[in-house]
Amino acid sequence: MSTEEDAGKVVDVKSRADEAPRLVDQSESGRPTCFHSTVQEVLFVLTATMATAMSSFLTGGNIVITSLVGSQLHMTNAEIAWISAASSFVLQTSLLKSGLNADVFRRLTGGAFLLFFGRIADMFGRRSLLIISMGLYSLLSIATGFAPNALFLDAFNGLLGLCSAAAVPPAVGALGSIYKKPSTRKNYAFACFSAGNPLGYVFGTVFSGVFAQLFGWRASYWYLAIVYGAFTLLAIFTMPKDQQKIEKFGVDAVKRFDLLGAALSSSAATSPMTLDSLAGNAPQGWRTPYVPVFLVVGVLIIATFLYWESIFATPLLPLHIWRDRDFSLLMAIVWLGFSAFPPASFWLALYMQRVQHLSPLLVAVHLLPQAITGTITNIVAGLILHRVSNKLIMLVGAVCYTLSFLLLALQKQESSYWAFIFPSLNLMVIGADLEFNVANMYVMSALPVHQQSIAGGIFQTLTRLAMTVGLGISTAVYNSVSSSLESAQTPLKPYTAVFWAACGLSATSVCLVPFLRIGTQGGTVAEQPAAVVPSLEIVVGEPVESQTQKTTAGIDACVDK
């Protein structure tokens, strides 16, 4: 073969990479072909967004009705706390009487089972799991509104938390598998989806306050039932068939499921906050003899889980993703921010009710700016993710968080709402939405299409555990300061201490941002920087198999970047 003929066989992969987006299963308009129309696509994205908002909707709604529920059902402070916590983790009824913090408990319901349901969705189908979980959530919300006592209310909040945990992974996985390749359309879809958690919290607070004021606290649960009943029907008609290969349930599937990993992950997720709650209620606190024993057991469970995941063939939590420096840093930044955001919002709403003596309706009105600003922020995020450095976006988000908590910490009891709380609410939700958009896009790119539900489960588990840990820290700070004589004379003092703690957490996240190395995300390959598209050449004389692998890897790198 002549040299000229050899040279003619040199393949420029860059030109092929430019054509790679055509491999995406999309119509000429860019719409994924699994959707019959743009209306169906929009409604599905909205349904997926509402699925991820289920837990935060309930959290926000419970915040503004705690005083009303407590007085009508004659609940103790511990039982009132259980209203929010019970839906985060499901435990035996006997634990309800132990004084464990309920707000922590409810979040752990979702946090402990997200990986479990993520694996179920990836293996056995996302569509059916999403529809069933949303339908059950609606039915259980109706039953919760008829709660005759504290125990019933707490138990059914736990079941609601379990339903929300089952809905999130299939919703995330469906989005990730449908929008496989970078595009501005994917940016818009994920910007809407990322709004679910923070905006669900805000809208839950607002609407729950309105319904509680007009019709009583039970209506807060019934309106949830109506909303999610409607979205269950939407899911039936708008969610496409599963994009991944569905496995048949059998012995082989069960062996690959990682049941031991699921059990260990649930125990590992609950052990830190269970320990914190036990220590808080122990006679001598952390010095009580059984508390260190539980600490050792918790550490051993976590270590066993990590070891098992490192050796199991199909792990529930692929540990290799943590070797990605930017992935680990993003998760740390989001963790610190979300350890501060929901707890600060919780104590702010409580401050409005207990110190400023505002009704649930007025609390909802005061928190309304978050809903408006959050909606605008997500629209902007969808437009800039592929144009502006995501490192800069994360920095803006972390700084907004810090400034918002600083304003709350500096306010006085007689301070104007417009001077402190109003700008704080806006900055808070800007920080949350910007960080969620960047982190969501990155996480969904970290794992292949057939593991998209697991990817979503990892991210949602982290944020829910962050809320749990943050609430534990803020509660400890509040109780420590409120027990002093000075706080009895200055009601704002314990709340100020909580806001300073939140400010410290978010300020730490600002310090981590400079170490990120991420650029833009999304858009088409043509919109990416030239350096992102490598030019690989097939060298004459190499084995065909080796050349093919290099060519495929180059195209995949270009498309998936």
C-alpha positions as CSV (number, residue, x, y, z in Angstrom):
1,M,0.0,0.0,0.0
2,S,1.5,3.4,-0.9
3,T,2.1,6.2,1.5
4,E,-0.5,8.3,-0.3
5,E,-3.1,5.6,0.2
6,D,-2.0,5.3,3.9
7,A,-2.4,9.0,4.4
8,G,-5.8,8.8,2.8
9,K,-6.9,6.4,5.5
10,V,-6.1,8.8,8.3
11,V,-9.4,9.7,10.0
12,D,-9.9,13.0,11.6
13,V,-12.1,12.3,14.5
14,K,-12.8,16.0,15.1
15,S,-14.9,16.2,12.0
16,R,-16.9,13.2,13.2
17,A,-17.3,14.6,16.6
18,D,-18.9,17.7,15.1
19,E,-21.5,15.4,13.6
20,A,-22.0,13.5,16.8
21,P,-25.1,15.4,18.0
22,R,-27.0,13.9,15.1
23,L,-26.8,10.6,16.8
24,V,-29.2,11.9,19.5
25,D,-32.7,10.5,19.3
26,Q,-34.3,13.9,18.5
27,S,-36.7,15.4,16.0
28,E,-35.6,18.2,13.7
29,S,-36.8,20.7,16.2
30,G,-34.5,19.2,18.9
31,R,-37.4,17.6,20.8
32,P,-36.7,14.0,21.9
33,T,-38.7,11.7,19.7
34,C,-40.2,9.9,22.7
35,F,-42.5,12.9,23.0
36,H,-45.3,13.4,20.5
37,S,-45.5,17.1,21.1
38,T,-43.8,20.0,22.9
39,V,-46.8,20.2,25.2
40,Q,-46.2,16.7,26.3
41,E,-42.6,17.4,26.8
42,V,-43.2,20.5,28.9
43,L,-45.8,18.7,31.1
44,F,-43.5,15.8,31.7
45,V,-40.7,18.1,32.8
46,L,-43.1,19.8,35.1
47,T,-44.3,16.5,36.5
48,A,-40.7,15.4,37.1
49,T,-40.0,18.7,38.9
50,M,-43.0,18.2,41.1
51,A,-41.8,14.7,41.9
52,T,-38.5,16.0,43.3
53,A,-40.4,18.7,45.2
54,M,-42.6,16.3,47.1
55,S,-40.4,16.2,50.3
56,S,-39.7,19.9,50.3
57,F,-43.4,20.8,49.6
58,L,-44.3,18.8,52.8
59,T,-41.4,20.4,54.8
60,G,-42.4,23.9,53.9
61,G,-46.0,23.2,54.5
62,N,-45.4,21.7,57.9
63,I,-43.3,24.7,59.1
64,V,-46.2,27.2,59.0
65,I,-48.8,24.9,60.7
66,T,-46.7,23.6,63.6
67,S,-48.2,26.0,66.2
68,L,-51.8,25.4,65.0
69,V,-51.3,21.6,65.0
70,G,-49.6,21.6,68.4
71,S,-52.4,23.6,70.1
72,Q,-55.3,21.6,68.5
73,L,-53.8,18.1,69.1
74,H,-52.3,19.1,72.5
75,M,-48.8,18.1,71.4
76,T,-45.5,18.5,73.3
77,N,-42.6,20.3,71.7
78,A,-41.0,16.9,70.8
79,E,-44.2,15.7,69.2
80,I,-44.5,19.0,67.2
81,A,-41.0,18.5,65.9
82,W,-42.0,15.0,64.8
83,I,-44.5,16.5,62.4
84,S,-41.7,17.4,60.0
85,A,-39.3,14.7,60.9
86,A,-41.4,11.7,60.6
87,S,-41.6,11.9,56.8
88,S,-37.8,11.7,56.5
89,F,-37.4,8.3,57.9
90,V,-39.6,5.4,58.9
91,L,-38.9,3.8,62.3
92,Q,-40.8,1.7,64.7
93,T,-43.6,3.4,66.7
94,S,-41.6,2.9,69.9
95,L,-39.0,5.3,68.7
96,L,-41.7,8.0,68.4
97,K,-41.8,8.1,72.1
98,S,-38.1,8.5,72.6
99,G,-38.0,12.2,71.9
100,L,-36.0,11.9,68.6
101,N,-36.1,15.1,66.6
102,A,-39.0,14.8,64.1
103,D,-37.8,17.2,61.5
104,V,-34.6,15.2,61.3
105,F,-36.6,12.0,61.2
106,R,-38.8,12.9,58.3
107,R,-35.9,13.9,56.1
108,L,-34.1,10.7,56.9
109,T,-37.1,8.7,55.5
110,G,-36.3,10.0,52.1
111,G,-32.5,10.1,52.6
112,A,-32.2,6.5,53.8
113,F,-34.2,5.0,50.9
114,L,-33.2,7.1,47.9
115,L,-30.4,4.8,46.8
116,F,-32.6,1.8,47.3
117,F,-35.4,3.2,45.1
118,G,-32.8,4.5,42.6
119,R,-31.6,1.0,42.0
120,I,-35.2,-0.3,41.7
121,A,-36.0,2.3,39.1
122,D,-32.8,1.6,37.0
123,M,-33.4,-2.2,37.0
124,F,-37.2,-2.7,36.9
125,G,-38.6,0.5,35.4
126,R,-38.9,4.2,36.2
127,R,-42.4,4.9,34.8
128,S,-44.4,2.6,37.0
129,L,-42.5,3.5,40.2
130,L,-43.0,7.2,39.6
131,I,-46.8,6.9,39.0
132,I,-47.4,4.5,41.9
133,S,-45.4,6.7,44.4
134,M,-47.1,9.9,43.4
135,G,-50.5,8.3,43.6
136,L,-49.9,6.8,47.0
137,Y,-48.5,10.2,48.2
138,S,-51.9,11.8,47.1
139,L,-53.9,9.2,48.9
140,L,-51.8,9.3,52.1
141,S,-52.1,13.1,52.2
142,I,-55.9,12.8,52.4
143,A,-55.5,10.4,55.3
144,T,-53.0,12.6,57.1
145,G,-55.5,15.5,57.0
146,F,-57.8,13.4,59.2
147,A,-55.2,12.7,61.9
148,P,-56.9,12.4,65.3
149,N,-53.7,12.5,67.4
150,A,-50.0,13.2,67.3
151,L,-49.0,9.5,66.8
152,F,-51.2,9.1,63.7
153,L,-49.9,12.4,62.2
154,D,-46.3,11.5,62.7
155,A,-46.6,8.0,61.4
156,F,-48.4,9.1,58.2
157,N,-45.8,11.9,57.7
158,G,-43.3,9.1,57.7
159,L,-45.2,7.2,55.0
160,L,-45.4,10.5,52.9
161,G,-41.6,10.7,53.2
162,L,-41.2,7.2,51.9
163,C,-43.4,8.0,48.9
164,S,-41.3,11.1,48.1
165,A,-38.1,8.9,48.3
166,A,-39.6,6.5,45.8
167,A,-40.6,9.3,43.3
168,V,-37.4,11.2,43.1
169,P,-35.0,8.6,41.5
170,P,-37.3,7.6,38.6
171,A,-38.0,11.3,37.8
172,V,-34.3,12.1,37.7
173,G,-33.4,9.0,35.9
174,A,-36.1,9.6,33.2
175,L,-34.9,13.1,32.6
176,G,-31.2,11.9,32.4
177,S,-32.0,9.1,29.9
178,I,-34.3,11.2,27.7
179,Y,-31.9,14.2,27.5
180,K,-28.7,12.2,27.0
181,K,-26.7,14.7,25.1
182,P,-25.7,18.3,25.7
183,S,-28.2,20.8,24.4
184,T,-29.8,24.1,25.4
185,R,-33.1,22.1,25.6
186,K,-31.5,19.9,28.2
187,N,-30.4,23.0,30.1
188,Y,-33.9,24.3,30.2
189,A,-35.3,21.0,31.3
190,F,-32.8,20.6,34.1
191,A,-33.1,24.2,35.2
192,C,-36.8,23.6,35.7
193,F,-36.1,20.3,37.5
194,S,-33.5,21.9,39.7
195,A,-36.1,24.4,40.9
196,G,-38.1,21.5,42.5
197,N,-36.4,21.3,45.8
198,P,-35.9,24.9,46.8
199,L,-39.1,26.2,45.2
200,G,-41.1,23.3,46.5
201,Y,-40.1,24.4,50.0
202,V,-41.1,28.0,49.3
203,F,-44.4,27.2,47.6
204,G,-45.2,24.6,50.3
205,T,-44.8,27.3,52.9
206,V,-46.8,29.9,51.0
207,F,-49.8,27.7,50.0
208,S,-49.9,25.8,53.3
209,G,-50.1,29.1,55.2
210,V,-52.9,30.3,53.0
211,F,-55.0,27.1,53.3
212,A,-54.3,26.8,57.0
213,Q,-55.5,30.4,57.6
214,L,-58.6,30.0,55.5
215,F,-59.7,26.4,56.2
216,G,-57.6,25.1,59.1
217,W,-54.3,23.1,59.2
218,R,-55.9,19.9,57.9
219,A,-56.5,21.6,54.5
220,S,-52.7,21.9,54.1
221,Y,-52.6,18.2,53.6
222,W,-55.7,18.0,51.5
223,Y,-54.4,20.6,49.0
224,L,-51.3,18.4,48.7
225,A,-53.5,15.5,47.8
226,I,-55.3,17.5,45.1
227,V,-52.1,18.8,43.6
228,Y,-50.3,15.4,43.5
229,G,-53.5,13.6,42.4
230,A,-53.5,15.9,39.4
231,F,-49.8,15.3,38.7
232,T,-50.3,11.5,39.0
233,L,-52.7,11.7,36.1
234,L,-50.3,13.9,34.2
235,A,-47.6,11.3,34.7
236,I,-49.7,8.6,33.3
237,F,-50.3,10.5,30.1
238,T,-47.0,12.4,29.6
239,M,-44.2,10.1,30.9
240,P,-42.7,8.2,28.0
241,K,-41.9,4.5,28.1
242,D,-38.7,3.5,29.9
243,Q,-35.7,4.4,27.9
244,Q,-33.4,1.8,29.5
245,K,-33.5,-2.0,29.3
246,I,-35.9,-3.4,31.9
247,E,-34.8,-6.5,33.8
248,K,-37.2,-9.3,34.6
249,F,-37.6,-9.9,38.3
250,G,-35.9,-13.2,39.3
251,V,-33.1,-14.7,41.2
252,D,-30.3,-13.3,39.0
253,A,-31.8,-9.8,39.3
254,V,-32.0,-10.0,43.0
255,K,-28.4,-11.1,43.2
256,R,-27.4,-8.1,41.2
257,F,-29.5,-5.7,43.2
258,D,-27.1,-5.3,46.2
259,L,-29.6,-6.0,49.0
260,L,-26.8,-5.9,51.6
261,G,-25.7,-2.5,50.3
262,A,-29.3,-1.2,50.5
263,A,-29.6,-2.3,54.1
264,L,-26.2,-0.9,55.1
265,S,-26.9,2.4,53.3
266,S,-30.2,2.9,55.1
267,S,-28.4,2.2,58.4
268,A,-25.5,4.4,57.6
269,A,-27.7,7.3,56.5
270,T,-29.7,7.2,59.8
271,S,-26.9,6.6,62.3
272,P,-25.4,10.1,62.5
273,M,-28.7,11.8,63.3
274,T,-30.0,9.0,65.5
275,L,-26.8,9.3,67.5
276,D,-27.2,13.1,67.7
277,S,-30.8,12.8,68.9
278,L,-30.0,10.1,71.4
279,A,-27.2,12.2,72.8
280,G,-29.5,15.2,73.1
281,N,-32.0,13.3,75.1
282,A,-29.5,11.2,77.2
283,P,-29.3,12.0,80.9
284,Q,-25.7,13.1,80.7
285,G,-25.6,14.0,77.0
286,W,-22.5,12.6,75.2
287,R,-21.1,11.4,78.5
288,T,-23.9,8.9,78.9
289,P,-22.3,5.4,78.6
290,Y,-24.5,4.1,75.8
291,V,-23.9,7.1,73.5
292,P,-20.2,6.3,72.7
293,V,-21.3,2.7,72.0
294,F,-23.8,3.9,69.4
295,L,-21.0,6.2,67.9
296,V,-18.7,3.2,67.4
297,V,-21.6,1.1,65.9
298,G,-22.4,4.0,63.5
299,V,-18.8,4.3,62.3
300,L,-18.5,0.6,61.8
301,I,-21.8,0.5,59.7
302,I,-20.5,3.3,57.5
303,A,-17.1,1.7,57.1
304,T,-18.7,-1.7,56.3
305,F,-21.0,0.0,53.7
306,L,-18.1,1.7,51.9
307,Y,-16.0,-1.5,51.9
308,W,-18.9,-3.6,50.6
309,E,-19.6,-1.1,47.8
310,S,-15.9,-1.2,46.8
311,I,-16.0,-5.0,46.2
312,F,-19.5,-5.7,45.0
313,A,-19.9,-6.2,41.2
314,T,-22.9,-3.9,40.8
315,P,-22.8,-1.5,43.8
316,L,-25.6,0.7,44.9
317,L,-23.2,3.6,45.2
318,P,-20.4,3.6,42.6
319,L,-17.5,4.9,44.6
320,H,-15.4,5.8,41.5
321,I,-17.4,9.0,41.0
322,W,-15.9,10.4,44.1
323,R,-12.4,10.3,42.5
324,D,-13.6,13.1,40.3
325,R,-12.2,16.2,42.1
326,D,-14.9,18.6,40.8
327,F,-17.7,16.1,41.7
328,S,-16.5,15.8,45.3
329,L,-16.0,19.6,45.6
330,L,-19.4,20.3,44.2
331,M,-21.0,17.9,46.6
332,A,-19.2,19.5,49.5
333,I,-20.2,23.0,48.5
334,V,-23.9,22.0,48.0
335,W,-23.7,20.1,51.4
336,L,-22.6,23.2,53.3
337,G,-25.1,25.5,51.6
338,F,-28.0,23.1,52.1
339,S,-27.0,22.5,55.7
340,A,-27.7,26.2,56.2
341,F,-30.6,27.1,53.9
342,P,-33.6,24.9,55.1
343,P,-32.6,25.2,58.8
344,A,-32.3,29.0,58.5
345,S,-35.7,29.2,56.7
346,F,-37.2,27.0,59.4
347,W,-36.0,29.2,62.3
348,L,-37.0,32.3,60.4
349,A,-40.6,31.1,60.0
350,L,-40.6,30.1,63.7
351,Y,-39.3,33.5,64.6
352,M,-42.1,35.2,62.7
353,Q,-44.7,33.1,64.5
354,R,-43.3,33.1,68.0
355,V,-41.6,36.5,68.3
356,Q,-43.4,38.6,65.8
357,H,-46.7,36.7,66.4
358,L,-47.6,36.5,62.7
359,S,-50.4,34.3,61.5
360,P,-49.7,31.4,59.0
361,L,-51.2,33.5,56.2
362,L,-48.9,36.5,57.0
363,V,-45.9,34.2,57.3
364,A,-46.7,32.9,53.9
365,V,-47.0,36.4,52.5
366,H,-43.7,37.4,54.0
367,L,-42.0,34.4,52.4
368,L,-43.6,34.9,49.0
369,P,-40.7,36.8,47.4
370,Q,-38.7,33.6,47.5
371,A,-41.1,32.0,45.1
372,I,-40.9,34.8,42.6
373,T,-37.2,35.2,42.8
374,G,-36.6,31.5,42.6
375,T,-38.6,31.2,39.5
376,I,-36.7,34.0,37.8
377,T,-33.4,32.5,39.0
378,N,-34.1,29.2,37.4
379,I,-35.0,30.8,34.1
380,V,-31.8,32.7,34.1
381,A,-29.8,29.6,35.0
382,G,-31.2,27.7,32.1
383,L,-30.0,30.5,29.8
384,I,-26.5,30.9,31.1
385,L,-25.2,27.4,32.1
386,H,-23.7,26.8,28.7
387,R,-22.4,30.4,28.3
388,V,-21.0,31.4,31.7
389,S,-18.4,29.6,33.7
390,N,-20.2,27.3,36.2
391,K,-17.4,28.0,38.7
392,L,-18.4,31.6,38.7
393,I,-22.1,30.6,39.1
394,M,-21.2,28.5,42.1
395,L,-19.3,31.4,43.6
396,V,-22.2,33.8,43.1
397,G,-24.5,31.2,44.7
398,A,-22.2,30.6,47.8
399,V,-21.8,34.4,48.3
400,C,-25.5,35.0,48.1
401,Y,-26.1,32.3,50.7
402,T,-23.6,33.9,53.0
403,L,-24.9,37.4,52.6
404,S,-28.5,36.3,53.2
405,F,-27.6,34.6,56.6
406,L,-25.4,37.6,57.5
407,L,-28.4,39.9,57.1
408,L,-30.6,37.7,59.3
409,A,-27.9,37.6,62.0
410,L,-27.5,41.3,62.0
411,Q,-31.2,42.3,62.3
412,K,-32.8,43.5,65.5
413,Q,-36.2,42.8,66.7
414,E,-37.4,46.2,65.6
415,S,-35.6,46.1,62.3
416,S,-37.6,46.7,59.1
417,Y,-38.7,43.6,57.1
418,W,-37.7,45.3,53.8
419,A,-34.2,46.2,55.1
420,F,-33.2,42.7,56.3
421,I,-35.6,39.8,55.8
422,F,-36.8,40.7,52.3
423,P,-33.3,40.9,50.7
424,S,-32.2,37.9,52.7
425,L,-35.0,35.8,51.4
426,N,-34.1,36.7,47.8
427,L,-30.4,36.1,48.2
428,M,-31.1,32.8,49.9
429,V,-33.2,31.3,47.1
430,I,-30.8,32.7,44.4
431,G,-27.9,30.8,46.1
432,A,-29.9,27.6,46.4
433,D,-31.2,27.6,42.8
434,L,-27.8,28.5,41.2
435,E,-26.0,25.8,43.1
436,F,-28.7,23.2,42.4
437,N,-28.6,23.9,38.7
438,V,-24.8,23.5,38.4
439,A,-24.6,20.4,40.7
440,N,-27.6,18.7,39.1
441,M,-26.1,18.9,35.6
442,Y,-22.7,17.7,36.7
443,V,-24.0,14.8,38.7
444,M,-26.2,13.5,35.9
445,S,-23.2,13.5,33.6
446,A,-21.1,11.5,36.1
447,L,-22.9,8.2,35.5
448,P,-24.1,6.4,32.3
449,V,-27.7,6.4,31.1
450,H,-28.6,3.1,32.7
451,Q,-27.6,4.5,36.1
452,Q,-29.3,7.9,35.9
453,S,-31.7,7.1,38.7
454,I,-28.8,6.1,41.0
455,A,-27.1,9.4,40.1
456,G,-30.2,11.3,41.1
457,G,-30.5,9.2,44.2
458,I,-27.0,10.1,45.3
459,F,-27.5,13.9,44.8
460,Q,-30.9,13.9,46.6
461,T,-29.6,11.7,49.4
462,L,-26.8,14.2,50.0
463,T,-29.1,17.2,50.1
464,R,-31.6,15.6,52.4
465,L,-28.9,14.5,54.8
466,A,-27.4,18.0,54.6
467,M,-30.8,19.4,55.7
468,T,-30.9,16.8,58.5
469,V,-27.4,17.6,59.8
470,G,-28.0,21.3,59.5
471,L,-31.2,21.0,61.5
472,G,-29.3,19.0,64.1
473,I,-26.6,21.7,64.4
474,S,-29.1,24.6,64.4
475,T,-31.3,22.9,67.0
476,A,-28.2,22.4,69.3
477,V,-27.2,26.0,68.9
478,Y,-30.7,27.3,69.6
479,N,-31.2,25.1,72.7
480,S,-27.8,26.1,74.0
481,V,-28.4,29.8,73.7
482,S,-32.1,29.7,74.7
483,S,-31.2,28.1,78.0
484,S,-29.3,31.2,79.2
485,L,-30.9,33.9,81.3
486,E,-30.1,36.6,78.8
487,S,-32.1,34.9,76.0
488,A,-35.2,35.0,78.2
489,Q,-35.0,38.8,78.1
490,T,-34.0,38.9,74.4
491,P,-36.2,36.5,72.4
492,L,-34.2,37.2,69.2
493,K,-30.9,36.0,70.7
494,P,-31.3,32.2,70.0
495,Y,-32.4,32.9,66.5
496,T,-29.5,35.2,65.9
497,A,-27.1,32.4,67.0
498,V,-28.7,30.0,64.5
499,F,-28.3,32.5,61.7
500,W,-24.6,33.0,62.6
501,A,-24.1,29.3,62.5
502,A,-25.7,29.2,59.0
503,C,-23.5,32.0,57.9
504,G,-20.4,30.1,59.0
505,L,-21.4,27.0,57.1
506,S,-22.0,28.9,53.8
507,A,-18.9,31.0,54.3
508,T,-16.9,27.8,54.4
509,S,-18.4,26.8,51.1
510,V,-17.2,30.0,49.5
511,C,-13.6,29.0,50.4
512,L,-14.0,25.8,48.4
513,V,-15.2,27.3,45.2
514,P,-11.7,28.5,44.0
515,F,-10.6,24.9,43.8
516,L,-13.2,24.0,41.2
517,R,-12.1,23.5,37.6
518,I,-15.5,23.3,35.8
519,G,-16.3,25.5,32.9
520,T,-19.6,25.6,31.1
521,Q,-22.2,22.8,30.9
522,G,-24.8,22.0,28.3
523,G,-25.3,23.5,24.9
524,T,-24.3,21.7,21.7
525,V,-20.8,20.5,20.8
526,A,-20.4,23.4,18.5
527,E,-21.0,25.8,21.4
528,Q,-18.3,24.2,23.5
529,P,-14.8,25.6,23.7
530,A,-12.5,24.3,21.0
531,A,-10.3,22.6,23.5
532,V,-13.1,20.4,24.6
533,V,-13.2,18.7,21.1
534,P,-10.0,16.7,20.8
535,S,-8.6,15.9,17.4
536,L,-7.6,12.2,17.4
537,E,-6.0,10.4,14.5
538,I,-5.9,6.7,13.7
539,V,-2.3,5.8,13.3
540,V,-1.5,3.4,10.4
541,G,0.0,0.2,11.6
542,E,-2.0,0.0,14.9
543,P,-4.4,-2.9,15.4
544,V,-7.9,-2.1,14.1
545,E,-9.4,-2.9,17.5
546,S,-7.2,-0.4,19.3
547,Q,-7.9,2.3,16.7
548,T,-11.7,1.7,16.9
549,Q,-11.6,2.0,20.7
550,K,-9.7,5.3,20.5
551,T,-12.1,6.7,17.9
552,T,-15.2,5.7,19.9
553,A,-13.7,7.2,23.1
554,G,-12.9,10.4,21.3
555,I,-16.4,10.8,20.0
556,D,-17.9,9.9,23.4
557,A,-15.7,12.4,25.1
558,C,-16.8,15.1,22.7
559,V,-20.5,14.4,22.9
560,D,-20.7,13.7,26.7
561,K,-18.5,16.6,27.7
